[in-house]
Amino acid sequence: MTSDAALVGPRVLLRPFRPDDVPAVLRWASDPEVTRYLPWDAYADPATAEAFVASTHRGGDRWYARAIELRATGEVVGGVDLRIVAPADRVGEIGYALARAFWRHGYATEAAHLMVDFAFGRVGLDTVQALCAAANHRSIRTLRALGMVPEPVPVFPGWGIVARPEHTRWVLRRAAWEGG
């Protein structure tokens, strides 16, 4: 199965972004409450959403960005990604954003679960991490549901991790995932 294959959960489908997703991306990515804890500002125009969607197809084997589509309706309600941050150490980092109208339904947890499974299974990583603002309680609940635990942010040359002081590194190792 290729990295472009859809990841299918009970309620969500993760698939590569398409050009016709731009309006949906703009809806959630332009909401300052959605982007409040993310490392990028809310999108101000369709061109930014178009550029993002186009960029998701240039990630190669280092960045897997997927649209979160509701299986019941086909609606794109967010995005989830996996970045390989330390290839030699087989470490990846997940991130996600979800339209506010779809918060508190478990969709982010389901999408993140699918991406973590992809990371350990198809990509062959040993560790998956996420950087999360201490004030982002909803995301912390999602990370805990995945089995992630907080750890200090290590300093490894070449990782490219830029963690702000208000962020915590959450970690899940393959052995815990397979044993849990």
C-alpha positions in Angstrom: 0.0 0.0 0.0 1.4 3.4 -0.9 1.7 6.4 1.4 -1.1 8.0 -0.7 -3.6 5.3 0.3 -6.4 6.4 2.5 -6.4 5.5 6.1 -9.9 4.4 7.1 -11.4 4.5 10.6 -14.9 3.9 11.8 -16.0 7.5 11.2 -13.1 9.3 9.5 -11.1 8.8 6.4 -7.6 10.3 6.1 -6.6 11.0 2.5 -4.3 13.3 0.6 -5.6 16.8 0.2 -7.1 17.7 -3.2 -7.5 21.1 -4.8 -11.3 21.0 -4.2 -10.6 20.9 -0.5 -9.4 24.6 -0.5 -12.8 26.0 0.6 -13.0 23.5 3.5 -9.4 24.2 4.5 -10.0 27.9 4.5 -13.1 27.5 6.7 -11.2 25.8 9.6 -7.7 27.3 9.0 -9.1 30.9 9.0 -10.7 30.5 12.5 -8.3 32.1 15.1 -9.7 29.8 17.8 -8.7 26.7 15.7 -5.2 28.0 15.1 -4.8 29.5 18.6 -2.2 27.0 19.7 -0.7 26.1 16.3 2.6 27.3 15.0 1.0 29.2 12.2 -1.5 32.1 12.1 -5.1 31.9 10.9 -5.3 32.0 7.1 -6.5 35.3 5.8 -7.3 34.4 2.1 -7.9 31.5 -0.3 -4.4 31.8 -1.7 -2.9 30.7 1.6 -5.2 27.7 1.7 -4.4 26.9 -2.0 -0.6 27.1 -1.2 -1.0 24.8 1.8 -3.0 22.2 -0.2 -0.4 22.3 -3.0 2.5 22.0 -0.5 1.0 18.8 1.0 2.0 16.9 -2.2 5.6 17.8 -1.9 6.3 16.1 1.4 7.9 13.0 0.0 8.8 10.5 2.6 9.3 13.2 5.3 5.9 14.8 5.6 2.5 13.1 5.3 -0.4 15.6 5.4 -3.9 14.3 5.2 -7.4 15.7 5.1 -9.8 14.4 7.7 -13.0 13.5 5.9 -16.1 12.4 7.6 -17.1 9.0 6.1 -20.8 9.6 6.6 -20.9 12.9 4.7 -17.7 13.2 2.7 -17.1 16.6 4.4 -13.5 17.7 5.1 -13.4 18.9 8.7 -9.7 19.2 9.4 -6.2 17.9 8.8 -3.6 15.7 10.4 0.0 15.3 9.6 3.1 13.3 10.4 6.5 14.9 10.0 9.7 12.8 10.2 11.8 15.0 12.5 14.7 12.6 13.2 15.0 10.0 10.4 18.1 8.3 11.9 16.4 7.9 15.2 13.1 7.0 13.6 11.1 9.8 15.3 8.1 11.5 13.9 5.8 14.3 15.1 2.1 14.4 14.6 -0.1 17.5 14.5 -3.8 18.1 13.8 -6.4 20.8 13.4 -10.1 20.4 13.3 -13.0 22.8 12.5 -14.5 24.1 15.7 -18.0 22.7 14.9 -16.5 19.2 15.1 -14.7 19.5 18.4 -15.8 17.2 21.2 -16.9 14.3 19.0 -13.7 12.2 19.1 -12.8 12.9 15.4 -9.3 14.3 16.3 -8.6 11.3 18.5 -9.7 8.9 15.8 -7.6 10.7 13.1 -4.5 10.9 15.3 -4.9 7.2 16.2 -4.9 6.4 12.5 -1.8 8.5 11.8 0.1 7.0 14.8 -0.8 3.5 13.5 0.5 4.6 10.1 3.7 6.0 11.7 4.5 2.8 13.6 3.2 0.4 10.9 3.9 1.6 7.4 6.5 4.2 8.1 8.4 2.1 10.6 9.0 4.7 13.3 10.1 3.9 16.8 8.8 7.1 18.5 5.9 9.5 17.7 5.8 12.8 19.5 3.6 15.9 19.6 4.4 19.4 20.9 1.4 20.8 22.8 0.8 24.1 24.6 0.2 23.5 28.3 -3.0 25.5 28.0 -4.5 23.4 25.2 -6.5 21.1 27.4 -8.5 19.6 24.5 -5.4 18.5 22.7 -3.8 17.1 25.9 -6.9 14.9 26.3 -6.4 13.6 22.7 -2.7 12.9 23.4 -3.5 11.1 26.6 -6.1 9.0 24.8 -3.4 7.9 22.3 -1.3 6.8 25.3 1.2 9.6 25.0 3.1 10.8 28.0 4.8 14.1 28.7 8.6 14.2 28.5 11.2 16.9 28.6 12.1 18.3 25.1 15.5 16.8 24.2 18.1 18.8 22.3 19.4 16.8 19.4 21.4 18.5 16.6 19.4 18.4 13.3 16.0 17.7 14.8 14.8 21.2 14.0 12.5 21.2 17.1 11.6 24.7 18.2 9.6 24.3 21.3 8.4 27.4 23.1 8.6 27.3 26.9 4.8 26.9 27.2 4.9 23.7 25.2 5.3 20.2 26.4 6.6 17.3 24.3 4.3 14.3 24.4 5.8 10.9 23.4 4.6 7.5 22.5 7.0 4.7 21.8 6.3 1.7 19.5 6.5 -0.8 22.4 3.8 1.0 24.3 1.6 1.3 21.2 1.9 -2.4 20.4 1.5 -3.4 24.0 -1.5 -1.2 24.7 
